[in-house]
Amino acid sequence: MADDDTRNGMEGQARFVYGPRPLGAVLPIVTKPAYRKHNAASAQIVTDWEVIVGPKVAGMTVPRRLDRGVLTIACAGPVAMDLHYVGVELIGRINTHLGGQPVH
């Protein structure tokens, strides 16, 4: 009876219209749009940014988006020039941390 609500003409899982719902029923609805926008590598970069690049660089930069191998980093103008010179090293650190080559 819990999996079939035929009293109201509905077949399949019972619907919870009012009252508490199990977290497992709500979680996919909430997370699907977030996972559609951000892939797992992007979330890992944001979470571990300070570990990947070090506290000095992490204090001046914020990773914004990873799309098709291109990582967008927010920073001030002078910091951008410094990042340009250490870009290859940062890409290597990111790819080593994540495994594979998510950033080109």
ZIRAQUI-V371005 format. One record per residue. N is the residue number from 1. RES is the residue in three letters. PHI is phi in whole degrees, 0 to 359 (none if undefined). NEAR is the number of other ideal C-beta (glycine too) atoms within 10 Angstrom. Layout:
<<N;RES;PHI;NEAR> <N;RES;PHI;NEAR>>
This chain:
<<1;MET;none;7> <2;ALA;291;6> <3;ASP;266;8> <4;ASP;222;11> <5;ASP;251;14> <6;THR;277;10> <7;ARG;299;8> <8;ASN;256;8> <9;GLY;81;6> <10;MET;253;11> <11;GLU;255;8> <12;GLY;101;9> <13;GLN;293;11> <14;ALA;291;14> <15;ARG;265;11> <16;PHE;253;11> <17;VAL;283;7> <18;TYR;235;6> <19;GLY;93;5> <20;PRO;291;6> <21;ARG;238;11> <22;PRO;295;8> <23;LEU;301;8> <24;GLY;298;7> <25;ALA;280;11> <26;VAL;267;11> <27;LEU;305;10> <28;PRO;299;9> <29;ILE;294;8> <30;VAL;282;9> <31;THR;275;10> <32;LYS;302;9> <33;PRO;296;9> <34;ALA;292;9> <35;TYR;289;11> <36;ARG;292;8> <37;LYS;279;8> <38;HIS;236;15> <39;ASN;278;13> <40;ALA;295;11> <41;ALA;296;18> <42;SER;297;20> <43;ALA;295;13> <44;GLN;293;17> <45;ILE;296;24> <46;VAL;297;14> <47;THR;294;11> <48;ASP;257;15> <49;TRP;307;18> <50;GLU;295;12> <51;VAL;292;11> <52;ILE;289;19> <53;VAL;260;23> <54;GLY;96;12> <55;PRO;294;8> <56;LYS;294;9> <57;VAL;290;19> <58;ALA;296;15> <59;GLY;289;11> <60;MET;251;16> <61;THR;225;19> <62;VAL;219;12> <63;PRO;288;20> <64;ARG;254;14> <65;ARG;204;14> <66;LEU;240;22> <67;ASP;223;11> <68;ARG;55;5> <69;GLY;85;11> <70;VAL;253;9> <71;LEU;263;19> <72;THR;264;11> <73;ILE;239;19> <74;ALA;270;12> <75;CYS;196;15> <76;ALA;283;10> <77;GLY;308;6> <78;PRO;297;9> <79;VAL;292;15> <80;ALA;299;13> <81;MET;295;10> <82;ASP;297;14> <83;LEU;295;16> <84;HIS;300;9> <85;TYR;283;8> <86;VAL;253;12> <87;GLY;302;12> <88;VAL;297;9> <89;GLU;295;10> <90;LEU;296;18> <91;ILE;299;16> <92;GLY;298;12> <93;ARG;296;17> <94;ILE;297;22> <95;ASN;294;16> <96;THR;294;11> <97;HIS;296;15> <98;LEU;273;18> <99;GLY;82;9> <100;GLY;85;8> <101;GLN;225;12> <102;PRO;288;19> <103;VAL;246;19> <104;HIS;255;9>>
